[in-house]
């Protein structure tokens, strides 16, 4: 029996990592009220703690799951954190400050994301304030008595020695110290066998300049180091990132609630089919939804046919993608080619769109880029959608995609290096998706090879050596968009490469952690904010990673969290079906909008299958994606694709 004395609020204020395991019911209730009383535009995640003695007066606060604001901290203005961040006792954070995930700020440190101007024409106290903001990446350890001034960016995985004054940007993996702080080494150069006893300090407040041994403060910390450095207690990664959170009030304040309160998910929406499919995922009739979609598929496709070509929805211009979406939907729901044309005529029209010289497919009425394989634009996605539409119709591209075939290994590596990983990871991922898919189609042309052998192998080598072990992904999060670009780019990148070729993704546990963290960003997953792109780009990485983990020692990793998310999304998605019209893509500028159309319908049908499969219920739908969103690796040409299954 545990005979430890009951801890006081003052004790938790100074040792907040103990709260989840040791607080009683009254203390949990008081902490919830404490968080609810914080003013400004405030959102606080699950398993967070805000000390009673902390002075927290924000204009805008976003405190990520598993994060703490300890005793006598002073927080004002705008603070955004990722998951598992700690502001230790007497920390000051003011101005505009954005922290990544896994950031530890030692006691008595100050992050000052604002400044006074100091023109000589007036006293300082009359000068206006200025603010450029402070940005701190993932997995950063800031020691005690450190000062970070306005305008500084600290990259991922940095360690800042005690007493440093950081006045300039620090690149990722820096170990820095001094006044002014300077980079004294690369953290990756520190041998794995070196151990810094200073890492055992509870407040994580005095890293030596040499830095900690790799892994002690990173994503793989596990064990007791997480709790000793101010993070949530528990001996496993699962507990570190929340265990069975389940979306309940008790889990938010340290309880372990199995399952979710699905009644708190979105209820029935007026004007939708919600009543036909149930109000929550536990009660949804997936087979009824599948039957309804199949029964209305012909009407939906007719609606988007203008008598000659397909448009995404009535009143919009015909597009190549709309024709391909129609083929995918018909194959998915009807097991046949769309009835507006014969199967042979569909093949003839789609195949005729391919440019013989480059192997690319332009948009209707548009030309092709003159510099070989395009960097962006519709022609990139057409490699996917036209190729898979032809595949579903039992055919294939008549010509190789020579714009990809003729790219030598050196050119490929140069292009990969030049992709916009820092501020446009989605575009970088989309480019890789298209190039890898072109390589897949080219492999079907027996007489065609890469101009230089080994280009696909070079692609995978580049990706494997540049995946961030902290997130499992490529690209850099931003304070403005969070992980949106990184996660959405990850889906596109892995769809065309690892998933399409049947290869394991690197760091699958970290991928699960990253996408679940991103899925709590209310800018993209708040009520009414979800669109098909953003939900798909979480669902597919979760599906891909869990299938990979299911075959190894990490089987079951964060299963409760994944199921809870999938249940909520499934409960929200099914009522969006519009009779005879299908699904709208959803809000946001990245797609065709909320009106029902072919793109939204094709994507949401695939998303619903992925969500149902994460719950072990996909067979109830009566369909299985076989095109762009197929769960299996792409293999030889699909045969008999428009016969019933």
Number of C-alpha atoms within 10 A of each C-alpha: 3 4 5 7 7 10 14 12 18 13 14 22 25 20 22 26 27 19 24 23 12 17 20 13 12 9 17 20 13 13 21 17 11 14 18 12 10 17 13 15 11 19 15 20 18 22 26 28 30 25 25 20 18 19 19 23 17 20 16 17 23 19 25 26 24 30 30 27 28 29 25 22 25 21 22 19 18 22 23 19 26 25 27 25 29 30 29 30 26 23 26 23 24 22 24 23 28 22 25 25 26 28 29 28 30 30 27 20 27 24 24 21 25 20 17 13 13 14 10 8 8 9 9 12 10 11 15 11 12 13 15 15 23 26 22 26 25 27 25 27 29 30 27 26 21 28 23 24 20 24 19 21 22 24 21 25 25 26 32 32 26 23 20 22 22 24 17 16 18 22 16 19 20 23 28 28 25 17 13 13 22 19 18 13 16 18 20 13 10 16 11 12 7 12 15 13 11 14 21 18 14 19 24 23 27 24 25 19 18 20 25 24 20 19 13 19 23 21 20 16 17 20 16 16 22 27 21 19 23 28 28 30 23 20 15 15 20 19 17 21 24 24 21 23 26 23 21 19 17 17 20 24 24 22 20 18 18 16 16 23 15 20 13 11 19 17 16 20 13 10 12 14 18 23 15 16 22 20 22 26 25 15 11 20 17 24 17 16 22 17 15 18 24 20 15 16 23 19 14 25 27 17 18 23 19 15 8 9 15 26 25 27 23 14 9 12 13 20 17 23 22 23 26 27 29 30 30 32 29 23 26 27 24 21 20 22 26 22 15 17 13 12 17 12 12 20 22 13 12 19 20 12 18 22 17 15 11 20 22 29 26 21 17 11 6 10 10 17 15 8 8 14 23 18 17 14 15 16 23 23 21 22 24 22 22 28 26 29 30 25 21 29 23 17 19 22 26 15 18 26 28 23 17 25 23 18 19 16 19 12 12 19 15 11 15 18 12 10 18 15 20 14 16 17 27 22 22 28 30 25 26 25 27 27 27 27 26 24 22 21 22 22 16 16 15 7 8 14 18 18 14 12 12 12 24 17 11 15 18 15 11 15 21 16 10 13 16 18 18 22 24 21 28 24 25 23 22 19 17 8 13 19 23 24 24 30 29 23 27 27 27 24 27 25 29 26 28 19 23 21 17 14 13 16 20 19 18 24 24 20 26 25 25 23 25 20 17 22 23 15 18 14 15 19 16 11 11 13 13 22 23 27 19 22 22 22 22 24 25 24 26 26 18 24 20 23 16 17 18 12 10 9 8 13 13 15 20 22 17 20 24 24 20 22 22 24 24 22 23 24 27 22 24 28 26 23 23 20 18 18 23 25 26 26 26 23 17 16 7 12 15 19 17 16 17 24 26 32 27 24 26 27 23 26 26 26 25 23 26 27 28 22 17 23 18 11 14 18 13 16 21 17 21 20 20 20 26 22 22 17 20 14 15 20 11 11 17 18 12 13 19 20 11 11 13
